[in-house]
Amino acid sequence: MSSEVNYPCLIICRHILGIKMFQFYFKCMRFSAEPTRNFEPWCEEDEAAEKNEQKREAEEMGDAMKSLENRTLDSKRQMDIIAALDEMKPMKFRHATVSVDAMLEP
């Protein structure tokens, strides 16, 4: 017994601002309906980030101490990112100066 389902499907690929967006169209043979599903994986991440930002703003609204703590954490996070980038610059420079012959030598 086969569990394979064979629905007619149309896939449309569009490029919007350099981002691939796929849209799937399926035709249901039983009900003659045409459900669609947009696949945009970044939308869920954006919605979650926006929800967290709104929650954070609501917490900070009446609490000056919480606002100061959040700004301190943001500054620390930015300094950590800058430090990591500063560590990567010398590594990138070292890799750029290595020649092909030097890599192939035992």
C-alpha positions in Angstrom: 0.0 0.0 0.0 1.4 3.3 -1.0 1.1 6.5 1.1 2.3 8.7 -1.7 0.1 11.7 -2.4 0.3 13.2 -5.9 -1.1 16.7 -5.8 -0.6 19.2 -8.7 1.8 21.8 -7.4 3.0 25.2 -8.7 6.1 26.7 -7.2 6.9 30.4 -7.8 10.2 31.8 -6.9 10.5 35.6 -6.7 13.5 37.8 -5.8 12.6 40.7 -3.6 15.4 43.0 -2.6 17.9 40.2 -3.4 16.0 37.7 -1.2 14.5 34.5 -2.6 10.9 34.1 -1.7 9.1 30.8 -2.6 5.3 30.6 -2.9 3.7 27.1 -3.1 0.3 26.5 -4.7 -1.4 23.2 -4.2 -4.6 22.0 -5.8 -6.6 19.7 -3.6 -8.1 17.0 -5.8 -10.8 16.1 -3.3 -12.3 19.5 -2.5 -11.0 21.5 -5.4 -9.6 24.1 -3.1 -6.4 25.9 -3.6 -4.5 26.6 -0.4 -1.3 28.6 -0.5 1.6 28.9 1.8 4.2 31.7 1.7 7.5 30.5 3.0 9.4 33.4 4.6 11.6 32.0 7.4 12.8 35.5 8.5 9.2 36.7 9.3 9.0 34.5 12.4 12.3 35.8 13.6 11.3 39.4 13.0 8.0 38.9 14.8 9.7 37.4 17.8 12.3 40.2 17.9 9.6 42.8 17.7 7.6 41.1 20.4 10.6 41.0 22.7 11.3 44.7 22.0 7.7 45.7 22.9 7.9 43.6 26.1 11.2 45.3 27.0 9.8 48.8 26.4 6.7 48.0 28.5 9.0 46.9 31.4 11.1 50.0 31.1 8.2 52.4 30.9 7.9 53.1 34.7 11.1 51.6 35.9 14.2 53.8 35.5 16.5 51.2 37.0 15.4 48.5 34.6 16.0 50.9 31.7 19.5 51.6 33.0 20.2 47.8 33.3 19.0 47.2 29.8 21.2 50.0 28.4 24.2 48.6 30.3 23.6 45.1 28.9 23.3 46.6 25.3 26.5 48.5 25.8 28.3 45.3 27.1 27.0 43.3 24.1 28.2 45.9 21.6 31.6 46.0 23.3 31.8 42.2 23.1 31.0 42.3 19.4 33.6 45.0 18.7 36.2 43.0 20.7 35.4 39.8 18.7 35.8 41.8 15.4 39.1 43.3 16.6 40.3 39.7 17.3 39.3 38.6 13.8 41.2 41.3 12.0 44.7 40.0 12.6 43.6 36.5 11.8 42.2 37.7 8.5 45.4 39.6 7.7 47.5 36.5 8.5 45.4 34.3 6.2 45.6 36.9 3.4 49.4 37.0 3.5 49.9 33.2 3.3 50.9 32.2 -0.2 49.8 29.0 -2.0 53.4 27.7 -2.1 53.8 28.2 1.6 50.6 26.2 2.2 51.7 23.3 0.1 55.1 23.0 1.7 55.3 20.2 4.3 
